[in-house]
Amino acid sequence: MHQTYSIEELQARVRAVLARAGMNDTQAKALSRVITAGERDACKSHGIYRIEGTLRTLKAGKVRGDALPRLHPDTGGAIVRVDAMGGFSNPAFDLGLPVLVERARHFGLAALVINDCTHFAALWPEVEAITEHGLAALVMCPSYASVAPAGGTRPLMGTNPLAFGWPRPGGDPYVFDFATSVAARGEIELHRRAGTPLPEGWALDAEGRPTTDPVAALAGAMLPFGGHKGSAIGTMIELLAGVMIGDLTSPEALEHLGTTALAPTHGELILAFSPAAFAAGRPGDPLPRAEVLFQAITGQGARLPSARRFAARALARRDGITLTAAEVDQLDRFLALGLEAVA
């Protein structure tokens, strides 16, 4: 039987599941918020589907559920660094956000570097948290090797998501968040669970041959979006959010984990920009000028990215979040058994 929860009720339930699995409140609070946000915004591949992998990663000892992130000694500069201390990226971001915002307003541009974290969700929660402060944001991170470079046949890069946000006072921000692979790995897993084939051009099997079989794809490699263009952007993310910040690249993350069944360990790079600072001394306010551009896009009948997600959010706020009977049963099982619920 389907069950409907308010956003707050579902977050509390997810938080209880994570606490039952041994996570401290710092970790459980941040993760439950982003997992619930995935369900709220109808992004099923980033909702409660992610709990099982989170519990598996905890049980395997590849992430610290008791971690307390640490802000590095303050240098007063534009680079803010947080050590996730082997925990998830989300609590580390929460710790660094206020300092990032203050520095971006002061310098016009600031960067938040998160090291030694485990990442499991979308990047738009970080982007939106920054746009709420009237700042633009660019966020990126590697993953584990699961994507072949353009022209290649074997996994080398991660799905390497890239997200951008622009503040829109009085309305939802302009946000895009996409993997540099043709699809997120979670989308392929959802096809596997549903027993449905993948679209052509998504993946290669273990022999480097094109496949529409999600099982073969998970054993092989995904493809970058846009061929060599997506491959180049994915490589850029390996360099900026891996090599440059002194953290793991996607091949190194896979070597560390030894499997793609767990959440990946690496770092994350978050850039915040002050539109007012960059436009200082030039004619026109950048925020109203941006609205002219957005209106020109929608005036042609085009849809701004994240529009469907924001529409789903509005419905969830009004009507709640409905889970299937199987999803409710899974939450009940996780809450009853904790880490014993996963292999």
C-alpha positions as a Markdown table, in Angstrom:
| # | Residue | x | y | z |
|---|---|---|---|---|
| 1 | Met | 0.0 | 0.0 | 0.0 |
| 2 | His | 1.3 | 3.4 | -0.9 |
| 3 | Gln | 2.1 | 5.8 | 1.9 |
| 4 | Thr | 2.4 | 9.6 | 1.8 |
| 5 | Tyr | 4.7 | 11.6 | 4.1 |
| 6 | Ser | 5.2 | 15.3 | 4.6 |
| 7 | Ile | 8.8 | 16.4 | 3.7 |
| 8 | Glu | 9.6 | 16.7 | 7.3 |
| 9 | Glu | 8.2 | 13.3 | 8.2 |
| 10 | Leu | 10.2 | 11.5 | 5.5 |
| 11 | Gln | 13.3 | 13.3 | 6.5 |
| 12 | Ala | 12.8 | 12.3 | 10.1 |
| 13 | Arg | 12.3 | 8.6 | 9.0 |
| 14 | Val | 15.4 | 8.6 | 6.9 |
| 15 | Arg | 17.4 | 10.2 | 9.7 |
| 16 | Ala | 16.2 | 7.5 | 12.0 |
| 17 | Val | 17.3 | 4.8 | 9.6 |
| 18 | Leu | 20.8 | 6.3 | 9.3 |
| 19 | Ala | 21.1 | 6.7 | 13.1 |
| 20 | Arg | 20.0 | 3.0 | 13.5 |
| 21 | Ala | 22.9 | 2.1 | 11.2 |
| 22 | Gly | 25.3 | 3.8 | 13.6 |
| 23 | Met | 25.7 | 7.3 | 12.0 |
| 24 | Asn | 26.1 | 10.2 | 14.4 |
| 25 | Asp | 23.7 | 13.1 | 14.1 |
| 26 | Thr | 26.1 | 15.3 | 12.2 |
| 27 | Gln | 26.2 | 12.8 | 9.4 |
| 28 | Ala | 22.6 | 11.5 | 9.6 |
| 29 | Lys | 21.1 | 15.0 | 9.6 |
| 30 | Ala | 22.9 | 16.2 | 6.5 |
| 31 | Leu | 22.4 | 12.9 | 4.5 |
| 32 | Ser | 18.7 | 12.6 | 5.4 |
| 33 | Arg | 18.2 | 16.1 | 4.1 |
| 34 | Val | 19.7 | 15.5 | 0.7 |
| 35 | Ile | 18.1 | 12.0 | 0.3 |
| 36 | Thr | 14.7 | 13.5 | 1.1 |
| 37 | Ala | 15.4 | 16.3 | -1.3 |
| 38 | Gly | 15.8 | 13.7 | -4.0 |
| 39 | Glu | 12.4 | 12.3 | -3.3 |
| 40 | Arg | 10.9 | 15.8 | -2.9 |
| 41 | Asp | 12.1 | 16.8 | -6.3 |
| 42 | Ala | 11.1 | 13.5 | -8.0 |
| 43 | Cys | 14.8 | 12.6 | -8.6 |
| 44 | Lys | 14.3 | 8.9 | -7.7 |
| 45 | Ser | 17.9 | 8.0 | -8.6 |
| 46 | His | 19.1 | 10.3 | -5.8 |
| 47 | Gly | 16.4 | 9.6 | -3.2 |
| 48 | Ile | 15.9 | 6.7 | -0.8 |
| 49 | Tyr | 17.3 | 4.4 | -3.5 |
| 50 | Arg | 20.7 | 5.7 | -2.2 |
| 51 | Ile | 20.2 | 4.5 | 1.3 |
| 52 | Glu | 21.1 | 0.9 | 0.6 |
| 53 | Gly | 24.5 | 1.9 | -1.0 |
| 54 | Thr | 25.1 | 4.2 | 2.0 |
| 55 | Leu | 24.6 | 1.3 | 4.4 |
| 56 | Arg | 26.7 | -1.0 | 2.4 |
| 57 | Thr | 29.5 | 1.5 | 2.4 |
| 58 | Leu | 29.2 | 2.0 | 6.2 |
| 59 | Lys | 29.2 | -1.8 | 6.7 |
| 60 | Ala | 32.3 | -2.2 | 4.6 |
| 61 | Gly | 34.2 | 0.3 | 6.7 |
| 62 | Lys | 34.8 | 2.6 | 3.7 |
| 63 | Val | 33.2 | 5.6 | 5.3 |
| 64 | Arg | 33.1 | 6.9 | 8.9 |
| 65 | Gly | 29.6 | 7.3 | 10.2 |
| 66 | Asp | 30.9 | 8.9 | 13.3 |
| 67 | Ala | 33.1 | 11.5 | 11.5 |
| 68 | Leu | 33.1 | 15.2 | 12.6 |
| 69 | Pro | 34.3 | 17.4 | 9.7 |
| 70 | Arg | 37.1 | 19.8 | 10.5 |
| 71 | Leu | 37.7 | 23.3 | 9.1 |
| 72 | His | 41.3 | 23.9 | 8.4 |
| 73 | Pro | 43.1 | 26.7 | 10.3 |
| 74 | Asp | 41.9 | 30.0 | 8.9 |
| 75 | Thr | 44.4 | 31.7 | 6.6 |
| 76 | Gly | 41.9 | 34.5 | 5.7 |
| 77 | Gly | 42.3 | 33.8 | 2.0 |
| 78 | Ala | 39.9 | 32.9 | -0.8 |
| 79 | Ile | 40.4 | 29.2 | -0.4 |
| 80 | Val | 38.5 | 27.5 | 2.4 |
| 81 | Arg | 39.4 | 23.9 | 3.2 |
| 82 | Val | 37.4 | 21.3 | 5.1 |
| 83 | Asp | 38.6 | 17.9 | 6.0 |
| 84 | Ala | 35.6 | 15.5 | 5.9 |
| 85 | Met | 37.6 | 13.2 | 8.2 |
| 86 | Gly | 36.5 | 10.2 | 6.2 |
| 87 | Gly | 32.8 | 11.0 | 6.5 |
| 88 | Phe | 30.3 | 12.1 | 3.9 |
| 89 | Ser | 30.7 | 15.3 | 1.8 |
| 90 | Asn | 27.4 | 16.8 | 2.9 |
| 91 | Pro | 28.3 | 17.6 | 6.6 |
| 92 | Ala | 31.6 | 19.0 | 5.4 |
| 93 | Phe | 29.9 | 21.3 | 3.0 |
| 94 | Asp | 27.5 | 22.5 | 5.7 |
| 95 | Leu | 30.5 | 23.3 | 7.9 |
| 96 | Gly | 32.3 | 25.3 | 5.2 |
| 97 | Leu | 29.4 | 27.1 | 3.6 |
| 98 | Pro | 29.2 | 30.1 | 6.0 |
| 99 | Val | 32.9 | 30.8 | 5.5 |
| 100 | Leu | 32.7 | 30.3 | 1.8 |
| 101 | Val | 29.9 | 32.8 | 1.5 |
| 102 | Glu | 31.7 | 35.4 | 3.6 |
| 103 | Arg | 34.9 | 35.0 | 1.6 |
| 104 | Ala | 33.1 | 35.2 | -1.8 |
| 105 | Arg | 31.4 | 38.5 | -0.7 |
| 106 | His | 34.8 | 39.8 | 0.5 |
| 107 | Phe | 36.9 | 38.8 | -2.4 |
| 108 | Gly | 34.3 | 38.4 | -5.2 |
| 109 | Leu | 35.3 | 34.8 | -5.7 |
| 110 | Ala | 36.1 | 32.0 | -3.2 |
| 111 | Ala | 36.6 | 28.3 | -3.3 |
| 112 | Leu | 35.6 | 25.6 | -0.8 |
| 113 | Val | 37.8 | 22.4 | -1.0 |
| 114 | Ile | 36.5 | 19.3 | 0.7 |
| 115 | Asn | 39.0 | 16.5 | 1.1 |
| 116 | Asp | 38.7 | 12.9 | 2.2 |
| 117 | Cys | 35.0 | 12.6 | 1.8 |
| 118 | Thr | 32.5 | 10.1 | 0.5 |
| 119 | His | 30.1 | 11.4 | -2.1 |
| 120 | Phe | 26.8 | 9.7 | -2.9 |
| 121 | Ala | 24.2 | 12.3 | -4.1 |
| 122 | Ala | 23.5 | 15.1 | -6.6 |
| 123 | Leu | 25.4 | 18.4 | -6.5 |
| 124 | Trp | 22.4 | 20.7 | -6.8 |
| 125 | Pro | 21.8 | 20.8 | -3.0 |
| 126 | Glu | 25.2 | 22.5 | -2.7 |
| 127 | Val | 24.6 | 24.8 | -5.6 |
| 128 | Glu | 21.1 | 25.9 | -4.3 |
| 129 | Ala | 22.5 | 26.5 | -0.8 |
| 130 | Ile | 25.0 | 29.0 | -2.3 |
| 131 | Thr | 22.5 | 30.8 | -4.6 |
| 132 | Glu | 20.3 | 31.4 | -1.5 |
| 133 | His | 23.0 | 33.8 | -0.5 |
| 134 | Gly | 22.8 | 35.8 | -3.7 |
| 135 | Leu | 25.9 | 34.1 | -5.1 |
| 136 | Ala | 26.6 | 32.1 | -8.3 |
| 137 | Ala | 28.1 | 28.7 | -7.9 |
| 138 | Leu | 30.0 | 26.0 | -9.8 |
| 139 | Val | 30.5 | 22.6 | -8.1 |
| 140 | Met | 32.3 | 19.5 | -9.4 |
| 141 | Cys | 33.8 | 16.2 | -8.2 |
| 142 | Pro | 35.2 | 13.0 | -9.6 |
| 143 | Ser | 33.7 | 9.6 | -8.8 |
| 144 | Tyr | 35.2 | 6.1 | -9.4 |
| 145 | Ala | 36.3 | 4.9 | -12.8 |
| 146 | Ser | 33.2 | 3.8 | -14.7 |
| 147 | Val | 33.3 | 5.9 | -17.9 |
| 148 | Ala | 35.5 | 5.2 | -21.0 |
| 149 | Pro | 37.1 | 8.3 | -22.6 |
| 150 | Ala | 35.9 | 9.1 | -26.1 |
| 151 | Gly | 37.4 | 6.6 | -28.4 |
| 152 | Gly | 38.4 | 4.3 | -25.5 |
| 153 | Thr | 37.0 | 0.9 | -24.4 |
| 154 | Arg | 37.6 | 0.7 | -20.7 |
| 155 | Pro | 36.5 | 2.6 | -17.6 |
| 156 | Leu | 38.9 | 5.4 | -16.7 |
| 157 | Met | 37.0 | 8.5 | -15.6 |
| 158 | Gly | 34.1 | 8.9 | -13.3 |
| 159 | Thr | 30.6 | 10.1 | -14.1 |
| 160 | Asn | 32.1 | 13.4 | -12.9 |
| 161 | Pro | 29.1 | 15.6 | -12.2 |
| 162 | Leu | 29.2 | 19.4 | -12.8 |
| 163 | Ala | 26.6 | 21.8 | -11.4 |
| 164 | Phe | 26.0 | 25.5 | -11.8 |
| 165 | Gly | 23.6 | 27.9 | -10.1 |
| 166 | Trp | 22.6 | 31.5 | -10.6 |
| 167 | Pro | 20.5 | 33.4 | -8.0 |
| 168 | Arg | 17.1 | 34.7 | -8.9 |
| 169 | Pro | 15.7 | 36.9 | -6.1 |
| 170 | Gly | 12.1 | 36.0 | -5.4 |
| 171 | Gly | 12.1 | 32.8 | -7.4 |
| 172 | Asp | 13.8 | 29.4 | -8.0 |
| 173 | Pro | 17.5 | 29.8 | -9.0 |
| 174 | Tyr | 18.8 | 28.8 | -12.5 |
| 175 | Val | 20.4 | 25.5 | -11.8 |
| 176 | Phe | 21.8 | 22.7 | -13.9 |
| 177 | Asp | 23.4 | 19.5 | -12.6 |
| 178 | Phe | 24.5 | 16.7 | -14.9 |
| 179 | Ala | 27.0 | 13.9 | -15.1 |
| 180 | Thr | 29.6 | 14.2 | -17.8 |
| 181 | Ser | 28.7 | 10.6 | -18.7 |
| 182 | Val | 25.6 | 10.1 | -21.0 |
| 183 | Ala | 23.6 | 9.2 | -17.8 |
| 184 | Ala | 24.2 | 8.9 | -14.1 |
| 185 | Arg | 25.3 | 5.4 | -13.0 |
| 186 | Gly | 22.1 | 5.3 | -10.8 |
| 187 | Glu | 20.0 | 5.6 | -13.9 |
| 188 | Ile | 21.6 | 2.4 | -15.3 |
| 189 | Glu | 21.0 | 0.6 | -12.0 |
| 190 | Leu | 17.3 | 1.6 | -12.1 |
| 191 | His | 17.1 | 0.1 | -15.6 |
| 192 | Arg | 18.7 | -3.1 | -14.3 |
| 193 | Arg | 16.2 | -3.3 | -11.4 |
| 194 | Ala | 13.3 | -2.6 | -13.8 |
| 195 | Gly | 14.6 | -5.1 | -16.4 |
| 196 | Thr | 14.5 | -2.5 | -19.2 |
| 197 | Pro | 17.1 | -2.0 | -21.9 |
| 198 | Leu | 19.3 | 1.1 | -22.0 |
| 199 | Pro | 19.0 | 3.5 | -24.9 |
| 200 | Glu | 21.6 | 3.1 | -27.7 |
| 201 | Gly | 24.9 | 4.9 | -27.1 |
| 202 | Trp | 24.9 | 4.8 | -23.3 |
| 203 | Ala | 27.4 | 2.1 | -22.6 |
| 204 | Leu | 30.0 | -0.6 | -23.6 |
| 205 | Asp | 30.2 | -4.1 | -22.3 |
| 206 | Ala | 33.4 | -5.6 | -20.7 |
| 207 | Glu | 34.8 | -6.3 | -24.2 |
| 208 | Gly | 34.4 | -2.7 | -25.3 |
| 209 | Arg | 31.3 | -3.4 | -27.5 |
| 210 | Pro | 28.2 | -1.2 | -27.5 |
| 211 | Thr | 25.4 | -2.7 | -25.4 |
| 212 | Thr | 21.9 | -1.9 | -24.3 |
| 213 | Asp | 22.0 | -4.5 | -21.5 |
| 214 | Pro | 22.2 | -2.7 | -18.1 |
| 215 | Val | 23.9 | -5.7 | -16.5 |
| 216 | Ala | 26.6 | -5.8 | -19.2 |
| 217 | Ala | 26.9 | -2.0 | -19.0 |
| 218 | Leu | 27.5 | -2.1 | -15.2 |
| 219 | Ala | 30.3 | -4.7 | -15.9 |
| 220 | Gly | 31.7 | -2.6 | -18.7 |
| 221 | Ala | 31.8 | 1.2 | -19.1 |
| 222 | Met | 29.5 | 4.1 | -19.6 |
| 223 | Leu | 30.2 | 6.6 | -22.4 |
| 224 | Pro | 30.7 | 10.4 | -22.0 |
| 225 | Phe | 28.0 | 12.7 | -23.2 |
| 226 | Gly | 28.8 | 14.5 | -26.5 |
| 227 | Gly | 31.7 | 12.3 | -27.4 |
| 228 | His | 35.0 | 14.1 | -27.1 |
| 229 | Lys | 33.4 | 17.2 | -25.6 |
| 230 | Gly | 32.1 | 15.4 | -22.6 |
| 231 | Ser | 35.3 | 13.4 | -22.3 |
| 232 | Ala | 37.3 | 16.6 | -22.2 |
| 233 | Ile | 35.0 | 18.1 | -19.5 |
| 234 | Gly | 35.3 | 14.9 | -17.5 |
| 235 | Thr | 39.1 | 15.1 | -17.7 |
| 236 | Met | 39.0 | 18.8 | -16.6 |
| 237 | Ile | 37.0 | 17.7 | -13.5 |
| 238 | Glu | 39.6 | 15.0 | -12.7 |
| 239 | Leu | 42.3 | 17.7 | -12.8 |
| 240 | Leu | 40.5 | 20.4 | -10.9 |
| 241 | Ala | 38.6 | 18.4 | -8.3 |
| 242 | Gly | 41.1 | 15.6 | -8.0 |
| 243 | Val | 44.7 | 16.4 | -8.9 |
| 244 | Met | 44.6 | 20.1 | -8.1 |
| 245 | Ile | 43.0 | 19.7 | -4.6 |
| 246 | Gly | 45.3 | 16.9 | -3.6 |
| 247 | Asp | 42.7 | 14.2 | -3.6 |
| 248 | Leu | 41.8 | 11.0 | -5.4 |
| 249 | Thr | 41.1 | 10.8 | -9.1 |
| 250 | Ser | 38.5 | 8.4 | -10.3 |
| 251 | Pro | 40.9 | 5.5 | -11.1 |
| 252 | Glu | 42.5 | 6.0 | -7.6 |
| 253 | Ala | 39.1 | 6.1 | -6.0 |
| 254 | Leu | 38.2 | 2.7 | -7.6 |
| 255 | Glu | 41.5 | 1.2 | -6.5 |
| 256 | His | 40.8 | 2.4 | -3.0 |
| 257 | Leu | 37.3 | 0.9 | -2.9 |
| 258 | Gly | 37.9 | -2.2 | -5.0 |
| 259 | Thr | 34.3 | -2.2 | -6.2 |
| 260 | Thr | 31.7 | 0.1 | -7.8 |
| 261 | Ala | 29.1 | -1.3 | -5.4 |
| 262 | Leu | 30.0 | 1.3 | -2.7 |
| 263 | Ala | 29.9 | 5.1 | -2.5 |
| 264 | Pro | 33.1 | 6.6 | -3.9 |
| 265 | Thr | 35.8 | 8.3 | -1.9 |
| 266 | His | 37.4 | 11.5 | -3.2 |
| 267 | Gly | 37.2 | 15.3 | -2.9 |
| 268 | Glu | 35.0 | 18.0 | -4.0 |
| 269 | Leu | 35.5 | 21.6 | -5.4 |
| 270 | Ile | 33.0 | 24.3 | -4.8 |
| 271 | Leu | 33.4 | 27.8 | -6.3 |
| 272 | Ala | 31.3 | 30.8 | -5.3 |
| 273 | Phe | 31.1 | 34.1 | -7.2 |
| 274 | Ser | 29.6 | 37.4 | -6.3 |
| 275 | Pro | 27.8 | 38.9 | -9.4 |
| 276 | Ala | 27.8 | 42.3 | -7.8 |
| 277 | Ala | 31.6 | 42.2 | -7.3 |
| 278 | Phe | 32.3 | 41.1 | -10.8 |
| 279 | Ala | 30.0 | 43.7 | -12.3 |
| 280 | Ala | 31.3 | 46.6 | -10.1 |
| 281 | Gly | 31.8 | 49.7 | -12.1 |
| 282 | Arg | 30.0 | 48.5 | -15.1 |
| 283 | Pro | 26.5 | 49.6 | -16.2 |
| 284 | Gly | 23.5 | 47.6 | -15.2 |
| 285 | Asp | 22.7 | 45.2 | -12.3 |
| 286 | Pro | 23.7 | 41.6 | -13.2 |
| 287 | Leu | 20.6 | 40.0 | -11.6 |
| 288 | Pro | 17.9 | 41.9 | -13.6 |
| 289 | Arg | 20.1 | 41.6 | -16.7 |
| 290 | Ala | 20.1 | 37.8 | -16.2 |
| 291 | Glu | 16.3 | 37.8 | -16.0 |
| 292 | Val | 16.2 | 39.3 | -19.5 |
| 293 | Leu | 18.1 | 36.3 | -20.8 |
| 294 | Phe | 16.0 | 33.8 | -18.9 |
| 295 | Gln | 12.8 | 35.4 | -20.3 |
| 296 | Ala | 14.2 | 35.3 | -23.8 |
| 297 | Ile | 14.8 | 31.6 | -23.4 |
| 298 | Thr | 11.4 | 30.7 | -22.0 |
| 299 | Gly | 9.8 | 33.2 | -24.5 |
| 300 | Gln | 10.7 | 30.8 | -27.3 |
| 301 | Gly | 8.9 | 28.0 | -25.5 |
| 302 | Ala | 12.2 | 26.5 | -24.1 |
| 303 | Arg | 12.4 | 25.1 | -20.6 |
| 304 | Leu | 15.0 | 26.2 | -18.1 |
| 305 | Pro | 17.0 | 23.4 | -16.5 |
| 306 | Ser | 15.5 | 22.1 | -13.2 |
| 307 | Ala | 12.1 | 23.5 | -14.1 |
| 308 | Arg | 10.5 | 20.0 | -13.7 |
| 309 | Arg | 12.4 | 19.5 | -10.5 |
| 310 | Phe | 11.1 | 22.7 | -9.0 |
| 311 | Ala | 7.5 | 21.9 | -10.2 |
| 312 | Ala | 7.8 | 18.5 | -8.4 |
| 313 | Arg | 9.1 | 20.3 | -5.3 |
| 314 | Ala | 6.1 | 22.6 | -5.2 |
| 315 | Leu | 3.7 | 19.6 | -5.5 |
| 316 | Ala | 5.6 | 17.8 | -2.7 |
| 317 | Arg | 5.3 | 20.8 | -0.4 |
| 318 | Arg | 1.6 | 20.9 | -1.1 |
| 319 | Asp | 0.7 | 17.2 | -1.3 |
| 320 | Gly | 3.6 | 15.4 | 0.4 |
| 321 | Ile | 5.8 | 12.6 | -0.9 |
| 322 | Thr | 4.2 | 9.3 | -1.8 |
| 323 | Leu | 6.3 | 6.1 | -1.5 |
| 324 | Thr | 5.4 | 2.7 | -2.9 |
| 325 | Ala | 4.6 | -0.2 | -0.6 |
| 326 | Ala | 8.0 | -1.7 | -1.5 |
| 327 | Glu | 9.8 | 1.5 | -0.6 |
| 328 | Val | 8.0 | 1.7 | 2.7 |
| 329 | Asp | 8.8 | -1.9 | 3.5 |
| 330 | Gln | 12.4 | -1.3 | 2.7 |
| 331 | Leu | 12.6 | 1.7 | 5.1 |
| 332 | Asp | 10.9 | -0.4 | 7.7 |
| 333 | Arg | 13.5 | -3.2 | 7.2 |
| 334 | Phe | 16.4 | -0.8 | 7.4 |
| 335 | Leu | 15.0 | 0.7 | 10.6 |
| 336 | Ala | 14.5 | -2.7 | 12.1 |
| 337 | Leu | 17.8 | -4.3 | 11.1 |
| 338 | Gly | 20.3 | -1.5 | 10.6 |
| 339 | Leu | 23.5 | -2.7 | 8.9 |
| 340 | Glu | 22.3 | -6.3 | 9.1 |
| 341 | Ala | 19.8 | -5.4 | 6.4 |
| 342 | Val | 22.5 | -5.2 | 3.7 |
| 343 | Ala | 25.1 | -7.7 | 2.5 |
